[in-house]
Amino acid sequence: MADSSIVTLGPGHSLLVDSSVYDSRMAETSKEQFFMGLHIDESEVETRVVLVGEAGNIAELEKALQDINTPYIKTDNVRDFGDGENCEFETVFVLKDFQAPEYSFLYKNDNRILGPPAVMHCASKGEPLPFSSRPLYSMTMLNLSLCFTGFRKKDEVVTLVNLVHHMGGTIRKDFDSTKVTHLIARSTHGEKYRLAVCMGTPILTPEWIHKAWEHRDDINFHAGNEEFRTEFKVPPFQDCVLSFLGFSEEERTNMEERTQKHGGRFQAVGDERCTHLVVEENSIKELPFTPSKRLYVVKQEWFWGSIQMDARAGETMYSYEKPESPAMKKAVSLLSLTTPNSGRKRRRLRETLAQLTKETEISPFPPRKRPSSEHSLSMGSLLDISNTPDTCKLLSQSSTPALPKQSARWQVSKELYQTESNYVDILATVLQLFKYPLDKEGQVGGPILAPEEIKTIFGSIPDIYEVHTRIKVDLEELVMNWSEERSVGDIILKYSRELVKAYPPFVNFFEMSKETIVRCERQKPRFHAFLKINQAKPECGRQTLVELLIRPVQRLPSVALLLNDIKKHTSDDNPDKVTLEKAIESLKEVMTHINEDKRKTEGQKQIFDVVYEVDGCPANLLSSHRSLVHRVETIAQGQEMQHVLCLVLFLFNDCLEIARKRHKVITTFRSPLGQTRPPAQLKHIALMPLSQIRRVLDIQDTEECQNAFALVVHPPTEQENLLFSFQLTAEDTLKSAWLKTLCRQVANTIYLIQSTDPDSVQVSTKDMDSTLSRASRAIKKTSKKVTRAFSFTKTPKRVLQRAFLANGTPDDKSPGPDVDHMGRLSSSSTLAAVHSPSMLNLSSAFARKYHTFSRSTTHLF
């Protein structure tokens, strides 16, 4: 290690580095070459392992050597083995500490040195011990090839290189994109940094190597793990001092905060320490001072582009040019009319102006104002029809000869085509500026959004764009080859089925799409920068992505209004009148289908929210026919309960989910997208089908008992009835309204028709008067029983007595409850299940994890 060589680390910088850093013997090391022991003839020279010092006390290491059939010995004195004179054995020394004196002795004598993790790694893979020309402690950086840039201190580089070699990695002096896997950078300057950015090579700080060395004893750890290395990315504004000119106070504050977040600093405009001046090019026409040569004056797109790429972008392509700059002067001189060739240039200028004027008109289709905002788009508005090549071609073809004055039916049909063309251009902008770049593989800095997030945001926009592109083509052909007999309605009817398929998936989830955009923009700086760059482009017309995505939600109602106008200007004897009516109905069906699906989607989303909110919620709660009706917060307290039990009841159309509030929240939920959900605040207790509820009891309010009610339940797994009592806690919950809602849902789940023979009810159709008389008496008798059973005006004692004694159901075969027990319900301190031969306590019933949806009851739903 006495030889030295000069290593270039960047423009204008050089460093004296130990020649062993770039030893050619290891420069081309690959996995196949790394394990050269495969080619050693073991019949001639036997490999012997010497466990030095602490390494001899590692049981896992001894077992690993036994697994690969390698003999070993233990020693505390390496001088007896490390002289290199023994030719009978190929000796490999295993050391725990690469800083110990034993290591220095063995290294100076060119002995093979391994660390315990390297041996155990080989044993786990069933591979022989590696034949390495350098000491190898672990395989933490196996197959990684590193390059360095921006370093000024020799000692720092030597230390880093040695650590990389000890972990099985290799070093390359020059940046070769095909072989270098990671660039270790101290700054964002230099050719190597630019190449790494262009090639998408990870650019990391030296701390990554040090942190990987701390994991050297973990044989299952690898430094190339993406989740591990992300923490050590070189921030895009490292070594940069930024100032901002021409921005509002809010924008400047936002950009300054993001500068610090991404490793940079900021100063006031004109500060000599600044390396970059970021200019809002639309508002700044002249710089307030003459910038120095070392100051980069760039457009704001450089700032957001650097954040989007997660790397410092090149300043050249984003350089800000003042109007009086040479480049601008040259452009202006081309339009000069004072040169000898001014006549020709005047002609070219007139032709250019004429062309521009021509492109800003819709001749021979002058715009007609309409009350709807969708229809009143000006000719210079966003993505106007006149800005598309196809339209320019269409207009140029139709401009001569001039068309005569057309009918009102044609005028509205033409307007339908114009708005359709405008709408298609908006969809194309959404796809070309936003979706396709996000979908693109090999993005610098990695994907900006996960595929699931992109799907949530854009949904079926490609399908909508495809069908409306075809509609636009048909409408264009109709307008250009117009006759009053041509049918507009046929075009809409032709694509009605495709509209039904394309629109509901997007419109139903539009709110979710909007929420995803807002969340990702807040949580992901690269996506925020991506939106800033693209929303500032003229194609967007100063509209945000959310504002562009709302257009499909508005489009179908707009088309329906236009079709209705066309129908008004269509004569009764025109066949298209009937066709237009069918087309309008087809659009209404599409919109009705969308609204119904949207309601179902919102209902399903509510159920998903319950599942996420309640820990342990049964998966079979999710069902296409189920919807959430109401939610109430209650408490239940019994004699055997040590504390108040806070319960939340979720009433669905066919079941009741009962959950308790947690006292402590343990963990959080992480979705496949990496999003962290709030921890579940509730714990599942029971899921009760409403068909199991036999009684709903309104407990009369007293001074000590307020807002109390009870449920009499008969589960199929129990032979006795269960009485569950609750007290409403929310002040905005009206007990009478809640009980009526509950009873209504219970009634919808119970099949009240029962088959019986005529003799059992004493009915005979021979004597109608007698039959009606007896039926009337039976109805009155039954009504009294039902009134007593569900009375909301009696005292709790009488309610229960009459519910279980006077009006027991066929399955209530057990005797009624004790009167003493019934009396306890008059106090709010005993809102719990009443003990009796036919009742169980609430806490004990829930403690048994009373589950529902058993096979015997599933068929009821």
Helices and strands as residue ranges (DSSP letters): E 4-10, E 13-18, G 19-22, H 24-27, H 31-34, G 36-39, E 46-52, G 53-57, H 59-67, E 72-75, G 78-80, E 89-94, H 101-108, E 112-114, H 116-125, E 145-149, H 154-166, E 170-171, E 182-185, H 191-199, E 203-204, H 207-214, H 226-229, G 230-232, E 241-245, H 249-261, E 265-266, E 276-279, E 296-299, H 300-309, G 316-318, H 326-333, H 342-359, G 385-387, H 389-398, H 408-429, I 430-435, H 436-439, H 451-458, H 461-480, H 489-494, H 496-507, H 510-523, H 525-535, G 538-540, H 545-549, H 551-568, H 576-613, E 614-615, G 619-621, E 628-636, E 645-652, E 655-661, E 669-670, E 676-677, E 682-689, G 690-692, E 693-699, E 708-713, E 722-728, H 735-749, H 758-761, H 768-789, H 796-801, I 802-806, H 819-823, G 824-826, G 828-830, H 842-847, G 858-860
